[in-house]
Amino acid sequence: MLRLMHAPNVIIAQHWINVLAAAGVACELHNRYLNGALGEIPADQCAPELWLVDERDEALARRLIEAASKGPPDGAATWRCHACGETLEAQFTQCWRCGATRDPRDE
């Protein structure tokens, strides 16, 4: 296993874990609950950490997290859900109305 990075908080750490999992990169989240020990334990030891199961995935994992951190490019087009017709912004990959996953054919 390889410690990939610290995350600023558990919400972002879990988002990054989800991004990696969607790409088939196995990763574990450590220190999920240490925020409550802040003050008793040094702050740099309480931050959530992402650990890769396979060290060979490091370059891919870093690229995926960097892309996820930037979000969609400026001016990215909205898309229409193929299941219910709802119009969604580019950063969403799942329809908020019906839960359908974005299809590559969605515009």
N, C-alpha and C positions, 0 to 999 in steps of 0.2 A: 504494500500500500504506500501511497505517496500523498503527503499533505499538499493539496493544490493551492489553497489560499484561505485567508480569513474573510468573512463576510461582515458588512457593517451591522447587520441585525439578522434575526432569525427569519423574518419574512423574506428578505432578499435571498438569504441562503437557501431557503426552501424553493424559491422561484428558480434559482440556478440549478438546484438538484433536479427539478422538473424538466428544465431545458435539456440537461445532460441525459436524463432518462429517456426523453423523447427521441434523442439521437442514438440511443443504445449504449451510452457511456455509463458504466456502473460507478456510482459515487455514494459515499456515506456522509452524513452530517453529524459532526461531533460537537460537543459543548452546547447542545441545544438548550439545556436548562441552567447553565452556569450564570446567566445574567443576574439571577437572584443572589448570587454569592459576591457580586461586585462590591468591593470595599473590603471584603474578607480575603479575597483573592485578587492579585493584580489584574487590572483591566485588560491587559494584552493576553491574559490567559483565560479570560471569560468569553472572548469573541467566538461566535460560531465558526467552525472550520469545515471545509470541504476536503474530503479524502478520496482519492481515486483508488478503486480496487485494482486496476491494471495500470501501471506506470506508463505503458506504451500509449495510453490515451491522452497524455498530458497536452500535447500540442493542439489536438482537436478540442479538448475541453476548454482550453484557454481561448481559442477562437470563438467557440460557441458562447461562452460567457461574455466576451467582449462585444459580440454582435447583439446579444440579449440586453446588455447594458446600454447600448446606443439606441435601441428601439428601431422602428421603421425609418427609412430616409424621409427627409422633408418632402412634402408633396406626394407621399405614397397614396395610391388610390384606395378608396373604400371598396368593400366587397359585399355582394348580396348572398345571403344564406340560400343554399340550394333546397333546403327542407321547408323553410317557412317564408322566405322572401325578405327577411329583415336586412336592412342596410347597416353594416358595421364598419368601424374604422380599421385601418390597416394593421394596427398592433394586436388586434384580437384574432385568435385562432379558433375560437369556439363561439357559437352564437349564444348571446345572453338570453334570448327569448326561448329557444327550443333545445339548446344544448348540443346541436349538431356541430361536428368538427368541420373546420374549413376544408373545402375540397379544392385541389389545385385548379379545377375548372371554374371556381367561383370568381366573379368579376367584382 
